Amino acid sequence: MRRAEITRKTAETAITVSVDLDGTGSYDNATGVGFFDHMLDQLARHALIDMKVRCKGDLHIDDHHTVEDVGIALGQAIAEAAGDKRGIVRYGSCLLPMDDTLVRAALDLSGRPYLVWKVDMTASKIGTFDTELVREFFQAFAMNSGLTLHVEKIDGINSHHIAEAAF
């Protein structure tokens, strides 16, 4: 079974992440950041990865530490669950239309972490969520999962749709 559970505790956050790479897309995510939970839910659902995330963060300051540290822990969980990567296709890509938005993502499970991010948001916030945190999540996730990840917005004006298509 390709499963992992990671616990991460810092001065700013306390996180537990569990993943099952051979799941059905079930999810149970609670970070205290509603929009971010929605993005994690969609990631699990469409990747068919069972995912549970619990985070208590310093949200009285802002969402940054929560989002970045969940990216770190989720990346570590994916790397651990992938193990020696046997039976996993190394390369993958997706061209995803979501209403007005079109996003392309490509990844290489190479063990050489890298992020190419060509996504500009049209708004600085989605509700109360800072849109710059989307990139922060993917940077932390890529560096800790060992993925080379390219994400590019081809078209789109609605920041919610852009973020959701990227996830």
C-alpha positions as CSV (number, residue, x, y, z in Angstrom):
1,M,0.0,0.0,0.0
2,R,1.3,3.4,-0.9
3,R,0.3,5.4,2.2
4,A,2.0,7.8,4.4
5,E,1.3,10.0,7.5
6,I,3.4,13.0,8.3
7,T,3.3,15.1,11.4
8,R,4.9,18.6,11.4
9,K,5.1,20.9,14.4
10,T,6.7,24.4,14.3
11,A,6.3,27.5,16.3
12,E,3.6,28.6,13.8
13,T,1.7,25.4,12.9
14,A,0.8,21.9,14.1
15,I,0.0,19.6,11.1
16,T,-0.9,16.0,10.4
17,V,-1.3,14.9,6.8
18,S,-2.2,11.4,5.7
19,V,-2.4,10.2,2.0
20,D,-3.2,7.0,0.2
21,L,-2.0,7.2,-3.4
22,D,-4.2,4.2,-4.3
23,G,-7.4,5.9,-3.0
24,T,-10.7,6.9,-4.5
25,G,-10.4,10.7,-4.0
26,S,-12.0,10.9,-0.6
27,Y,-10.9,13.8,1.6
28,D,-11.3,15.3,5.0
29,N,-9.3,18.5,5.2
30,A,-9.5,21.2,7.9
31,T,-6.8,23.9,8.0
32,G,-8.9,26.8,9.2
33,V,-8.6,28.4,5.8
34,G,-11.9,27.7,4.0
35,F,-10.7,28.5,0.4
36,F,-7.5,26.5,0.9
37,D,-9.5,23.5,2.2
38,H,-11.7,23.7,-0.9
39,M,-8.5,23.6,-3.1
40,L,-7.1,20.6,-1.1
41,D,-10.5,18.8,-1.5
42,Q,-10.4,19.3,-5.3
43,L,-6.8,18.1,-5.5
44,A,-7.6,14.9,-3.6
45,R,-10.9,14.4,-5.6
46,H,-9.5,14.8,-9.0
47,A,-6.1,13.1,-8.4
48,L,-8.0,10.1,-6.8
49,I,-5.7,10.4,-3.7
50,D,-7.3,9.9,-0.3
51,M,-6.2,12.8,1.8
52,K,-6.7,14.0,5.4
53,V,-5.2,17.2,6.5
54,R,-5.4,18.7,10.0
55,C,-3.7,22.0,10.7
56,K,-3.8,24.4,13.6
57,G,-1.9,27.5,12.5
58,D,-1.3,31.1,13.6
59,L,-4.2,32.4,11.6
60,H,-4.5,35.4,13.9
61,I,-1.4,36.6,12.0
62,D,-2.4,35.5,8.5
63,D,-2.7,32.3,6.3
64,H,0.8,32.2,5.1
65,H,2.4,29.7,7.6
66,T,-0.6,27.4,7.4
67,V,-0.6,27.2,3.5
68,E,3.2,26.9,3.2
69,D,3.6,24.3,6.0
70,V,0.7,22.2,4.7
71,G,2.5,22.3,1.3
72,I,5.7,21.0,3.0
73,A,3.9,18.2,4.9
74,L,1.8,17.2,1.9
75,G,4.9,17.1,-0.3
76,Q,6.7,14.9,2.3
77,A,3.7,12.6,2.6
78,I,3.5,12.2,-1.2
79,A,7.2,11.4,-1.4
80,E,7.1,8.9,1.4
81,A,4.0,7.2,0.0
82,A,5.6,7.0,-3.5
83,G,8.5,5.1,-2.0
84,D,10.7,3.7,-4.7
85,K,8.1,4.9,-7.3
86,R,7.6,1.4,-8.8
87,G,4.4,1.2,-10.8
88,I,4.1,5.0,-10.9
89,V,4.2,6.7,-14.3
90,R,7.0,9.2,-14.0
91,Y,5.5,11.9,-16.3
92,G,2.1,13.4,-16.3
93,S,0.3,16.4,-17.7
94,C,-3.1,18.0,-17.7
95,L,-4.8,20.8,-19.8
96,L,-7.7,21.9,-17.7
97,P,-10.5,24.2,-18.8
98,M,-12.6,25.7,-16.0
99,D,-15.2,28.2,-17.4
100,D,-13.1,31.2,-18.5
101,T,-9.8,29.6,-17.4
102,L,-7.4,27.3,-19.1
103,V,-4.4,26.0,-17.1
104,R,-1.7,23.6,-18.2
105,A,0.2,21.5,-15.6
106,A,3.0,19.0,-16.3
107,L,5.1,17.1,-13.7
108,D,8.0,14.8,-13.5
109,L,8.3,12.5,-10.4
110,S,12.1,12.8,-10.9
111,G,13.3,13.4,-7.4
112,R,14.7,16.7,-8.6
113,P,12.3,19.3,-7.1
114,Y,11.7,22.4,-9.2
115,L,8.7,24.7,-9.8
116,V,8.0,26.8,-12.9
117,W,5.1,29.1,-12.1
118,K,3.6,31.1,-15.0
119,V,0.3,32.0,-13.4
120,D,-0.8,35.6,-12.9
121,M,-3.9,36.2,-10.8
122,T,-6.3,39.0,-11.7
123,A,-7.1,39.7,-8.1
124,S,-5.0,39.9,-4.9
125,K,-7.6,38.1,-2.9
126,I,-10.2,35.4,-3.3
127,G,-12.5,36.2,-0.4
128,T,-10.0,36.7,2.4
129,F,-7.4,34.4,0.9
130,D,-4.3,36.0,-0.5
131,T,-3.8,34.7,-4.1
132,E,0.0,34.9,-3.8
133,L,-0.3,31.9,-1.4
134,V,-1.3,29.6,-4.2
135,R,2.3,29.8,-5.5
136,E,3.7,29.5,-2.0
137,F,1.8,26.2,-1.6
138,F,3.1,24.8,-4.9
139,Q,6.6,25.9,-4.2
140,A,6.6,24.1,-0.8
141,F,4.8,21.1,-2.3
142,A,7.2,20.7,-5.2
143,M,10.3,21.1,-3.1
144,N,9.2,18.5,-0.5
145,S,7.6,15.9,-2.9
146,G,10.6,15.8,-5.2
147,L,8.5,16.8,-8.2
148,T,9.5,19.0,-11.1
149,L,6.3,20.9,-11.7
150,H,5.3,23.4,-14.4
151,V,2.1,25.3,-14.1
152,E,1.0,27.8,-16.7
153,K,-2.2,29.9,-17.0
154,I,-3.0,30.0,-20.7
155,D,-6.2,32.0,-20.3
156,G,-8.5,33.2,-17.6
157,I,-9.7,36.2,-15.6
158,N,-11.5,34.8,-12.6
159,S,-8.9,34.2,-9.8
160,H,-11.0,31.5,-8.1
161,H,-11.1,29.5,-11.4
162,I,-7.4,30.1,-12.0
163,A,-6.5,28.8,-8.6
164,E,-8.8,25.9,-8.8
165,A,-7.6,24.9,-12.3
166,A,-4.0,25.0,-11.0
167,F,-4.8,22.7,-8.1
